[in-house]
Amino acid sequence: MKHHSIKETCKALSVPRSTYYEHQQNHVSPQAKRRKTLSQSIKRIYFNSRRIYGAPKILKALQKEGKDASIKLVQRLMRQMGLKINHAQEVALSTN
């Protein structure tokens, strides 16, 4: 199988190379789209729980919604968004 250069491919298709590179820059991978929607769901669940839910409970809530994720992915996305559980509020709620 012969690999063609971008220059050759663009020339054969009568497409400017700048159009190819512009498309490459604007392309969002399916994984990036999935991470973005998962991040939005994680934020929603996190703030609805009054910042008490950690990754395990958020994962269970995501699974109830039919979203597929792993604990490691939820932990990583929470860390990237800076979401941490509020221990003081968790203790105050559990003593009542």
All heavy atoms as an XYZ file, in Angstrom:
781
protein
N       0.842     -1.172      0.000
C       0.000      0.000      0.000
C       0.891      1.240      0.000
O       1.762      1.397      0.848
C      -0.896     -0.010      1.243
C      -1.804      1.172      1.296
S      -3.293      0.873      2.228
C      -2.896      1.463      3.818
N       0.646      2.113     -0.945
C       1.457      3.313     -1.082
C       0.817      4.455     -0.297
O      -0.384      4.683     -0.372
C       1.569      3.706     -2.554
C       2.449      4.896     -2.783
C       2.564      5.243     -4.251
C       3.421      6.489     -4.407
N       3.431      6.957     -5.774
N       1.641      5.146      0.458
C       1.172      6.310      1.202
C       1.465      7.553      0.380
O       2.569      7.736     -0.126
C       1.859      6.398      2.569
C       1.490      5.276      3.475
N       0.301      5.244      4.155
C       2.129      4.122      3.793
C       0.231      4.138      4.858
N       1.331      3.430      4.653
N       0.473      8.389      0.246
C       0.630      9.615     -0.527
C       0.826     10.783      0.431
O       0.251     10.819      1.517
C      -0.608      9.861     -1.389
C      -0.852      8.770     -2.389
N      -0.149      8.664     -3.554
C      -1.711      7.718     -2.370
C      -0.570      7.613     -4.230
N      -1.518      7.012     -3.523
N       1.589     11.728     -0.019
C       1.795     12.912      0.804
C       0.536     13.772      0.775
O      -0.324     13.624     -0.102
C       2.983     13.722      0.286
O       2.647     14.344     -0.946
N       0.430     14.642      1.732
C      -0.719     15.540      1.794
C      -0.737     16.424      0.557
O      -1.798     16.668     -0.033
C      -0.671     16.376      3.094
C      -0.869     15.432      4.280
C      -1.731     17.463      3.088
C      -0.607     16.047      5.619
N       0.429     16.854      0.132
C       0.525     17.708     -1.051
C      -0.039     16.991     -2.274
O      -0.838     17.550     -3.024
C       1.988     18.101     -1.290
C       2.207     19.035     -2.446
C       3.675     19.396     -2.571
C       3.912     20.322     -3.742
N       5.334     20.669     -3.871
N       0.351     15.715     -2.465
C      -0.129     14.938     -3.613
C      -1.636     14.701     -3.537
O      -2.350     14.809     -4.524
C       0.581     13.581     -3.679
C       2.048     13.660     -4.013
C       2.743     12.314     -3.843
O       2.164     11.401     -3.201
O       3.867     12.177     -4.346
N      -2.114     14.373     -2.353
C      -3.533     14.090     -2.167
C      -4.376     15.332     -2.438
O      -5.386     15.264     -3.139
C      -3.803     13.572     -0.741
O      -2.955     12.442     -0.494
C      -5.243     13.178     -0.549
N      -3.960     16.459     -1.898
C      -4.696     17.704     -2.108
C      -4.697     18.094     -3.587
O      -5.708     18.557     -4.114
C      -4.119     18.828     -1.247
S      -4.455     18.615      0.513
N      -3.570     17.886     -4.249
C      -3.472     18.214     -5.668
C      -4.421     17.326     -6.476
O      -5.130     17.801     -7.365
C      -2.038     18.043     -6.159
C      -1.812     18.505     -7.576
C      -0.354     18.412     -7.958
C      -0.163     18.886     -9.398
N       1.247     18.793     -9.795
N      -4.463     16.020     -6.161
C      -5.336     15.089     -6.876
C      -6.811     15.427     -6.657
O      -7.637     15.231     -7.550
C      -5.055     13.669     -6.419
N      -7.151     15.935     -5.490
C      -8.537     16.286     -5.171
C      -8.882     17.731     -5.506
O     -10.017     18.162     -5.284
C      -8.806     16.033     -3.680
C      -8.702     14.586     -3.215
C      -8.800     14.511     -1.703
C      -9.791     13.737     -3.866
N      -7.905     18.485     -6.003
C      -8.078     19.914     -6.319
C      -8.550     20.698     -5.091
O      -9.475     21.500     -5.148
C      -9.062     20.107     -7.478
O      -8.605     19.444     -8.624
N      -7.914     20.400     -3.963
C      -8.226     21.081     -2.705
C      -6.952     21.764     -2.223
O      -5.885     21.147     -2.194
C      -8.699     20.055     -1.641
C      -8.917     20.716     -0.302
C      -9.950     19.348     -2.106
N      -7.033     23.031     -1.841
C      -5.838     23.693     -1.312
C      -5.365     23.032     -0.009
O      -6.182     22.565      0.796
C      -6.297     25.115     -1.028
C      -7.586     25.288     -1.738
C      -8.168     23.923     -1.923
N      -4.057     22.975      0.176
C      -3.521     22.386      1.412
C      -3.993     23.131      2.645
O      -4.201     22.551      3.698
C      -1.993     22.349      1.375
C      -1.470     21.175      0.595
C       0.005     21.032      0.750
N       0.660     22.215      0.169
C       1.935     22.528      0.338
N       2.701     21.771      1.076
N       2.446     23.587     -0.216
N      -4.184     24.443      2.513
C      -4.649     25.227      3.663
C      -6.024     24.746      4.128
O      -6.314     24.736      5.326
C      -4.707     26.711      3.311
O      -5.613     26.941      2.235
N      -6.869     24.318      3.196
C      -8.191     23.788      3.559
C      -8.035     22.500      4.356
O      -8.734     22.281      5.351
C      -9.030     23.524      2.295
O      -9.143     24.751      1.568
C     -10.414     23.017      2.644
N      -7.110     21.649      3.930
C      -6.853     20.394      4.648
C      -6.413     20.686      6.084
O      -6.942     20.119      7.034
C      -5.780     19.580      3.924
C      -5.282     18.418      4.748
C      -6.001     17.242      4.825
C      -4.097     18.524      5.478
C      -5.556     16.176      5.601
C      -3.641     17.467      6.252
C      -4.380     16.300      6.314
O      -3.940     15.270      7.092
N      -5.442     21.583      6.239
C      -4.924     21.875      7.581
C      -5.968     22.583      8.448
O      -6.032     22.364      9.656
C      -3.634     22.684      7.498
C      -2.483     21.850      7.006
C      -1.905     22.078      5.761
C      -1.987     20.801      7.770
C      -0.852     21.293      5.307
C      -0.940     20.009      7.324
C      -0.376     20.257      6.085
O       0.652     19.471      5.645
N      -6.789     23.411      7.833
C      -7.861     24.078      8.580
C      -8.851     23.036      9.098
O      -9.297     23.097     10.247
C      -8.583     25.077      7.676
C      -9.662     25.872      8.380
C     -10.336     26.866      7.442
O      -9.651     27.453      6.596
O     -11.564     27.027      7.584
N      -9.172     22.067      8.264
C     -10.075     20.999      8.681
C      -9.457     20.183      9.823
O     -10.150     19.814     10.774
C     -10.409     20.089      7.498
C     -11.261     18.923      7.870
N     -12.606     19.045      8.164
C     -10.973     17.609      8.028
C     -13.087     17.859      8.478
N     -12.120     16.965      8.402
N      -8.177     19.913      9.730
C      -7.487     19.151     10.784
C      -7.543     19.883     12.119
O      -7.720     19.269     13.163
C      -6.029     18.890     10.398
C      -5.844     17.831      9.347
C      -6.317     16.480      9.829
O      -7.412     16.054      9.492
N      -5.520     15.815     10.609
N      -7.378     21.205     12.082
C      -7.400     21.991     13.322
C      -8.781     22.004     13.959
O      -8.909     22.005     15.173
C      -6.975     23.431     13.057
C      -5.501     23.632     13.011
C      -5.154     25.093     12.871
O      -5.892     25.871     12.288
N      -4.009     25.478     13.414
N      -9.821     22.027     13.130
C     -11.180     22.143     13.641
C     -11.819     20.804     13.958
O     -12.907     20.758     14.500
C     -12.060     22.903     12.645
C     -11.620     24.338     12.485
O     -11.071     24.918     13.393
N     -11.845     24.900     11.320
N     -11.148     19.734     13.628
C     -11.709     18.397     13.864
C     -11.625     18.043     15.351
O     -10.597     18.190     15.986
C     -10.940     17.356     13.044
C     -11.399     15.963     13.288
N     -12.609     15.507     12.824
C     -10.841     14.941     13.967
C     -12.761     14.249     13.201
N     -11.702     13.882     13.900
N     -12.748     17.588     15.887
C     -12.801     17.149     17.283
C     -13.004     15.633     17.271
O     -13.943     15.130     16.661
C     -13.954     17.840     18.034
C     -14.018     17.371     19.466
C     -13.800     19.346     17.965
N     -12.131     14.929     17.952
C     -12.196     13.471     17.964
C     -13.421     12.988     18.738
O     -13.929     13.689     19.623
C     -10.929     12.888     18.594
O     -10.932     13.130     19.979
N     -13.899     11.787     18.427
C     -15.038     11.232     19.177
C     -14.740     11.107     20.677
O     -15.620     11.308     21.514
C     -15.239      9.847     18.556
C     -14.632      9.933     17.199
C     -13.512     10.928     17.314
N     -13.475     10.800     21.014
C     -13.111     10.692     22.431
C     -13.222     12.050     23.124
O     -13.681     12.135     24.270
C     -11.680     10.164     22.583
C     -11.497      8.741     22.136
C     -11.181      8.634     20.649
O     -11.151      9.628     19.929
N     -10.964      7.416     20.181
N     -12.810     13.104     22.436
C     -12.893     14.448     23.022
C     -14.350     14.847     23.233
O     -14.697     15.446     24.259
C     -12.176     15.454     22.134
N     -15.211     14.515     22.275
C     -16.643     14.812     22.419
C     -17.218     14.052     23.610
O     -17.983     14.602     24.396
C     -17.399     14.419     21.150
C     -17.145     15.318     19.980
C     -17.913     14.836     18.761
C     -17.544     15.635     17.527
N     -18.210     15.126     16.318
N     -16.845     12.782     23.736
C     -17.337     11.952     24.838
C     -16.869     12.505     26.185
O     -17.648     12.590     27.137
C     -16.846     10.515     24.661
C     -17.295      9.590     25.746
C     -16.925      8.142     25.445
N     -17.256      7.309     26.568
C     -16.378      6.861     27.456
N     -15.111      7.144     27.329
N     -16.756      6.125     28.466
N     -15.584     12.883     26.266
C     -15.058     13.447     27.515
C     -15.775     14.746     27.869
O     -16.045     15.014     29.037
C     -13.557     13.667     27.414
C     -12.741     12.405     27.560
C     -11.271     12.688     27.739
N     -10.704     13.482     26.666
C     -10.171     12.992     25.541
N     -10.118     11.697     25.362
N      -9.679     13.796     24.625
N     -16.105     15.549     26.850
C     -16.781     16.815     27.114
C     -18.178     16.577     27.677
O     -18.568     17.203     28.666
C     -16.867     17.653     25.835
C     -17.463     19.009     26.053
C     -17.458     19.852     24.806
C     -18.071     21.210     25.099
N     -18.067     22.075     23.939
N     -18.935     15.647     27.075
C     -20.280     15.372     27.593
C     -20.221     14.720     28.974
O     -21.034     15.050     29.843
C     -21.104     14.480     26.635
O     -20.302     13.402     26.179
C     -21.662     15.242     25.482
N     -19.237     13.838     29.181
C     -19.076     13.232     30.509
C     -18.718     14.297     31.542
O     -19.240     14.284     32.659
C     -17.993     12.153     30.488
C     -18.440     10.743     30.157
C     -17.251      9.809     30.086
C     -19.449     10.230     31.153
N     -17.844     15.223     31.175
C     -17.447     16.295     32.091
C     -18.650     17.139     32.495
O     -18.803     17.507     33.664
C     -16.378     17.187     31.453
O     -15.199     16.463     31.255
N     -19.508     17.445     31.530
C     -20.710     18.232     31.833
C     -21.626     17.467     32.791
O     -22.161     18.051     33.738
C     -21.449     18.585     30.539
C     -20.701     19.563     29.670
C     -21.301     19.701     28.279
O     -22.095     18.881     27.841
N     -20.905     20.757     27.582
N     -21.791     16.172     32.553
C     -22.628     15.352     33.436
C     -22.021     15.257     34.830
O     -22.736     15.329     35.837
C     -22.815     13.953     32.851
O     -23.497     14.014     31.629
N     -20.711     15.080     34.889
C     -20.023     14.987     36.182
C     -20.218     16.282     36.971
O     -20.540     16.249     38.158
C     -18.524     14.673     35.986
C     -18.355     13.222     35.514
C     -17.733     14.927     37.264
C     -16.949     12.884     35.050
N     -20.045     17.428     36.309
C     -20.241     18.718     36.992
C     -21.658     18.849     37.521
O     -21.867     19.283     38.651
C     -19.956     19.874     36.028
C     -18.548     20.320     35.991
C     -18.433     21.577     35.136
C     -17.006     22.019     35.028
N     -16.856     23.174     34.151
N     -22.639     18.470     36.702
C     -24.038     18.577     37.102
C     -24.312     17.716     38.334
O     -24.879     18.185     39.320
C     -24.946     18.154     35.938
C     -26.424     18.184     36.269
C     -27.287     17.754     35.089
N     -26.787     16.609     34.359
C     -26.912     15.343     34.752
N     -27.485     15.052     35.901
N     -26.451     14.350     34.004
N     -23.863     16.475     38.305
C     -24.076     15.557     39.436
C     -23.345     16.063     40.670
O     -23.883     16.055     41.789
C     -23.626     14.128     39.062
C     -24.529     13.558     37.963
C     -23.617     13.220     40.279
C     -23.983     12.315     37.288
N     -22.119     16.532     40.486
C     -21.295     17.028     41.584
C     -21.976     18.203     42.297
O     -22.096     18.219     43.522
C     -19.929     17.438     41.035
C     -19.002     18.085     42.021
C     -18.307     17.332     42.963
C     -18.786     19.463     42.008
C     -17.435     17.928     43.860
C     -17.910     20.056     42.895
C     -17.246     19.294     43.819
O     -16.381     19.883     44.703
N     -22.446     19.178     41.527
C     -23.050     20.354     42.154
C     -24.455     20.064     42.683
O     -24.872     20.659     43.671
C     -23.042     21.547     41.193
C     -21.667     22.138     41.040
C     -20.976     22.020     39.851
C     -21.048     22.787     42.093
C     -19.696     22.544     39.711
C     -19.778     23.315     41.981
C     -19.097     23.193     40.785
N     -25.175     19.146     42.058
C     -26.489     18.747     42.593
C     -26.351     18.014     43.928
O     -27.280     18.015     44.729
C     -27.243     17.875     41.591
C     -27.799     18.671     40.430
O     -27.866     19.888     40.474
N     -28.177     17.978     39.371
N     -25.206     17.380     44.141
C     -24.972     16.689     45.416
C     -24.387     17.635     46.467
O     -23.957     17.186     47.519
C     -24.023     15.511     45.212
O     -22.689     15.964     45.047
N     -24.375     18.910     46.177
C     -23.797     19.940     47.053
C     -22.316     19.668     47.323
O     -21.833     19.811     48.433
C     -24.599     20.046     48.352
C     -26.023     20.496     48.132
C     -26.775     20.655     49.431
N     -26.694     19.511     50.321
C     -27.602     18.554     50.425
N     -28.694     18.605     49.707
N     -27.440     17.554     51.263
N     -21.615     19.217     46.296
C     -20.169     18.960     46.315
C     -19.768     17.879     47.328
O     -18.676     17.902     47.881
C     -19.393     20.248     46.564
C     -19.631     21.275     45.474
C     -18.874     22.520     45.706
N     -19.190     23.074     47.023
C     -18.746     24.202     47.473
N     -17.952     24.933     46.739
N     -19.063     24.635     48.669
N     -20.670     16.943     47.572
C     -20.375     15.865     48.514
C     -19.935     14.598     47.781
O     -19.090     13.865     48.261
C     -21.601     15.575     49.413
C     -21.879     16.785     50.291
C     -21.373     14.342     50.252
C     -23.137     16.670     51.112
N     -20.533     14.328     46.625
C     -20.231     13.094     45.898
C     -18.803     13.081     45.375
O     -18.345     14.041     44.773
C     -21.170     12.916     44.709
C     -22.547     12.409     45.038
C     -23.013     12.311     46.341
C     -23.406     12.010     44.027
C     -24.272     11.846     46.623
C     -24.672     11.541     44.298
C     -25.108     11.473     45.599
O     -26.363     11.001     45.870
N     -18.138     11.961     45.611
C     -16.832     11.720     45.024
C     -16.987     10.885     43.765
O     -18.090     10.624     43.296
N     -15.883     10.438     43.232
C     -15.884      9.694     41.972
C     -16.742      8.423     42.007
O     -17.490      8.171     41.057
C     -14.459      9.373     41.547
N     -16.697      7.608     43.081
C     -17.508      6.386     43.069
C     -19.015      6.654     42.962
O     -19.710      6.004     42.194
C     -17.161      5.706     44.394
C     -15.808      6.225     44.749
C     -15.805      7.646     44.259
N     -19.518      7.620     43.734
C     -20.949      7.918     43.691
C     -21.324      8.581     42.370
O     -22.411      8.340     41.835
C     -21.357      8.809     44.863
C     -21.423      8.060     46.168
C     -21.973      8.938     47.270
C     -22.054      8.170     48.571
N     -22.560      9.008     49.664
N     -20.456      9.418     41.848
C     -20.727     10.052     40.553
C     -20.755      8.990     39.461
O     -21.609      9.023     38.577
C     -19.698     11.160     40.252
C     -19.961     12.354     41.178
C     -19.749     11.579     38.786
C     -18.989     13.495     41.051
N     -19.852      8.020     39.528
C     -19.846      6.932     38.554
C     -21.166      6.159     38.599
O     -21.750      5.853     37.558
C     -18.674      5.984     38.802
C     -18.612      4.749     37.896
C     -18.454      5.156     36.444
C     -17.477      3.839     38.333
N     -21.663      5.865     39.812
C     -22.942      5.157     39.936
C     -24.082      5.974     39.339
O     -24.961      5.434     38.670
C     -23.233      4.825     41.399
C     -22.410      3.679     41.933
C     -22.778      3.359     43.358
C     -21.870      2.253     43.881
N     -22.157      1.898     45.274
N     -24.060      7.287     39.581
C     -25.104      8.157     39.022
C     -25.023      8.187     37.490
O     -26.053      8.169     36.810
C     -24.968      9.571     39.589
N     -23.815      8.218     36.963
C     -23.634      8.195     35.505
C     -24.158      6.885     34.923
O     -24.814      6.872     33.874
C     -22.155      8.362     35.140
C     -21.553      9.741     35.327
C     -20.037      9.683     35.156
C     -22.160     10.731     34.362
N     -23.879      5.781     35.599
C     -24.341      4.475     35.128
C     -25.863      4.385     35.165
O     -26.469      3.795     34.277
C     -23.694      3.363     35.947
C     -22.216      3.215     35.651
C     -21.499      2.283     36.612
O     -21.977      1.991     37.700
N     -20.313      1.829     36.215
N     -26.493      4.997     36.174
C     -27.953      5.030     36.234
C     -28.534      5.799     35.053
O     -29.628      5.508     34.593
C     -28.432      5.667     37.543
C     -28.396      4.741     38.723
C     -28.997      5.416     39.938
C     -28.957      4.500     41.135
N     -29.498      5.133     42.342
N     -27.788      6.811     34.579
C     -28.216      7.599     33.423
C     -27.901      6.891     32.106
O     -28.202      7.405     31.042
C     -27.524      8.974     33.433
C     -27.939      9.869     34.564
C     -27.193     11.201     34.576
O     -26.361     11.438     33.673
O     -27.454     12.003     35.482
N     -27.251      5.741     32.201
C     -26.933      4.988     30.998
C     -25.638      5.403     30.318
O     -25.387      5.041     29.170
N     -24.805      6.147     31.034
C     -23.531      6.591     30.481
C     -22.438      5.620     30.906
O     -22.340      5.251     32.063
C     -23.213      8.006     30.934
C     -24.211      9.004     30.381
C     -23.803     10.419     30.664
C     -24.707     11.352     29.910
N     -25.641     12.057     30.716
N     -21.623      5.247     29.950
C     -20.553      4.287     30.195
C     -19.269      5.024     30.550
O     -18.836      5.902     29.799
C     -20.356      3.418     28.950
C     -19.428      2.254     29.206
O     -19.409      1.753     30.344
O     -18.727      1.853     28.267
N     -18.672      4.689     31.677
C     -17.419      5.309     32.104
C     -16.729      4.381     33.093
O     -17.345      3.461     33.619
C     -17.679      6.668     32.752
N     -15.476      4.660     33.342
C     -14.738      3.898     34.353
C     -14.431      4.825     35.521
O     -14.465      6.047     35.384
C     -13.431      3.354     33.769
O     -12.540      4.416     33.499
N     -14.108      4.240     36.646
C     -13.780      5.036     37.830
C     -12.552      5.907     37.563
O     -12.501      7.060     37.974
C     -13.610      4.153     39.097
C     -13.480      5.009     40.347
C     -12.417      3.226     38.962
C     -14.727      5.705     40.763
N     -11.572      5.350     36.854
C     -10.348      6.110     36.558
C     -10.652      7.329     35.687
O     -10.090      8.402     35.906
C      -9.328      5.222     35.847
C      -8.868      4.052     36.660
C      -7.590      4.366     37.325
C      -7.072      3.114     38.018
N      -6.022      3.392     38.925
N     -11.545      7.164     34.712
C     -11.904      8.283     33.843
C     -12.619      9.362     34.644
O     -12.311     10.553     34.504
C     -12.783      7.801     32.683
C     -13.281      8.878     31.721
C     -12.120      9.621     31.072
C     -14.182      8.267     30.668
N     -13.551      8.969     35.494
C     -14.277      9.939     36.319
C     -13.307     10.665     37.241
O     -13.350     11.895     37.373
C     -15.406      9.253     37.122
C     -16.056     10.226     38.103
C     -16.457      8.676     36.178
N     -12.387      9.935     37.865
C     -11.392     10.557     38.743
C     -10.536     11.561     37.976
O     -10.283     12.668     38.447
C     -10.495      9.489     39.366
C     -11.182      8.638     40.390
C     -10.356      7.440     40.819
O      -9.481      6.986     40.090
N     -10.648      6.919     42.005
N     -10.078     11.159     36.781
C      -9.217     12.033     35.988
C      -9.956     13.306     35.570
O      -9.421     14.412     35.694
C      -8.702     11.307     34.744
C      -7.722     12.139     33.953
C      -7.065     11.442     32.766
N      -7.280     10.024     32.662
C      -8.036      9.447     31.718
N      -8.647     10.168     30.807
N      -8.163      8.138     31.678
N     -11.190     13.156     35.108
C     -11.957     14.333     34.689
C     -12.252     15.250     35.868
O     -12.166     16.475     35.741
C     -13.250     13.899     33.993
C     -13.071     13.215     32.637
C     -14.409     12.697     32.116
C     -12.417     14.131     31.631
N     -12.566     14.671     37.018
C     -12.807     15.495     38.209
C     -11.544     16.253     38.602
O     -11.597     17.435     38.945
C     -13.290     14.632     39.379
C     -14.705     14.143     39.227
S     -15.273     13.193     40.649
C     -15.421     14.488     41.892
N     -10.410     15.568     38.545
C      -9.132     16.209     38.885
C      -8.834     17.345     37.907
O      -8.434     18.431     38.314
C      -8.025     15.162     38.883
C      -6.715     15.629     39.431
C      -5.677     14.517     39.625
N      -5.642     13.527     38.560
C      -6.089     12.268     38.662
N      -6.617     11.840     39.790
N      -6.001     11.433     37.652
N      -9.056     17.115     36.615
C      -8.796     18.146     35.607
C      -9.704     19.355     35.791
O      -9.298     20.476     35.509
C      -8.983     17.567     34.198
C      -7.891     16.618     33.781
C      -8.194     15.908     32.475
O      -9.283     16.021     31.911
N      -7.218     15.154     31.982
N     -10.935     19.122     36.277
C     -11.868     20.230     36.490
C     -11.705     20.853     37.870
O     -12.362     21.837     38.188
C     -13.311     19.744     36.309
C     -13.641     19.373     34.885
S     -15.371     18.908     34.650
C     -15.434     17.302     35.435
N     -10.861     20.258     38.712
C     -10.631     20.797     40.054
C     -11.783     20.531     41.014
O     -11.978     21.286     41.966
N     -12.545     19.466     40.776
C     -13.685     19.134     41.639
C     -13.221     18.237     42.781
O     -12.713     17.145     42.556
C     -14.778     18.424     40.834
C     -15.322     19.160     39.615
C     -16.374     18.317     38.916
C     -15.885     20.506     40.004
N     -13.406     18.717     43.992
C     -13.040     17.951     45.183
C     -14.231     17.942     46.115
O     -14.987     18.904     46.184
C     -11.840     18.588     45.882
C     -10.593     18.591     45.031
C      -9.452     19.261     45.751
C      -8.231     19.274     44.843
N      -7.103     19.931     45.462
N     -14.367     16.848     46.876
C     -15.510     16.773     47.781
C     -15.313     17.729     48.950
O     -14.194     18.027     49.362
C     -15.782     15.340     48.267
C     -14.630     14.787     49.084
C     -16.104     14.430     47.113
C     -14.959     13.473     49.763
N     -16.429     18.198     49.474
C     -16.420     19.123     50.591
C     -16.580     18.310     51.874
O     -17.677     17.968     52.271
C     -17.569     20.126     50.424
C     -17.519     21.234     51.436
O     -16.766     21.167     52.410
N     -18.312     22.258     51.219
N     -15.448     17.986     52.508
C     -15.468     17.126     53.699
C     -16.200     17.762     54.865
O     -16.888     17.085     55.616
C     -14.041     16.772     54.138
C     -13.363     15.825     53.203
N     -13.692     14.506     53.127
C     -12.368     16.030     52.291
C     -12.936     13.908     52.219
N     -12.129     14.820     51.696
N     -16.084     19.058     55.044
C     -16.721     19.731     56.168
C     -18.222     19.610     56.075
O     -18.910     19.335     57.063
C     -16.313     21.206     56.202
N     -18.758     19.779     54.882
C     -20.199     19.676     54.711
C     -20.648     18.229     54.861
O     -21.707     17.947     55.406
C     -20.603     20.205     53.324
C     -22.066     20.388     53.147
C     -22.414     21.061     51.838
O     -21.543     21.317     51.021
N     -23.680     21.345     51.630
N     -19.830     17.281     54.406
C     -20.163     15.873     54.513
C     -20.255     15.466     55.982
O     -21.187     14.784     56.394
C     -19.095     15.045     53.797
C     -19.367     13.569     53.790
C     -18.257     12.801     53.071
O     -17.146     13.340     52.936
O     -18.531     11.667     52.696
N     -19.322     15.907     56.810
C     -19.322     15.584     58.236
C     -20.525     16.231     58.913
O     -21.211     15.611     59.721
C     -17.994     16.039     58.900
C     -18.077     15.916     60.389
C     -16.843     15.235     58.356
N     -20.805     17.482     58.594
C     -21.924     18.191     59.199
C     -23.250     17.513     58.865
O     -24.139     17.407     59.703
C     -21.946     19.637     58.729
N     -23.397     17.024     57.647
C     -24.629     16.364     57.256
C     -24.779     15.001     57.913
O     -25.886     14.593     58.246
C     -24.679     16.208     55.732
C     -24.898     17.488     54.929
C     -24.787     17.204     53.451
C     -26.270     18.069     55.251
N     -23.690     14.302     58.124
C     -23.785     12.950     58.668
C     -24.012     12.934     60.176
O     -24.418     11.931     60.730
C     -22.515     12.151     58.314
O     -21.411     12.707     58.939
N     -23.781     14.018     60.876
C     -23.957     14.036     62.331
C     -25.394     14.363     62.739
O     -25.743     14.195     63.888
C     -23.016     15.048     62.986
O     -23.254     16.336     62.455
C     -21.572     14.635     62.777
N     -26.204     14.830     61.823
C     -27.580     15.201     62.172
C     -28.473     14.024     62.243
O     -28.683     13.140     61.676
C     -28.141     16.218     61.168
C     -27.467     17.569     61.374
O     -27.012     17.857     62.461
N     -27.423     18.360     60.332
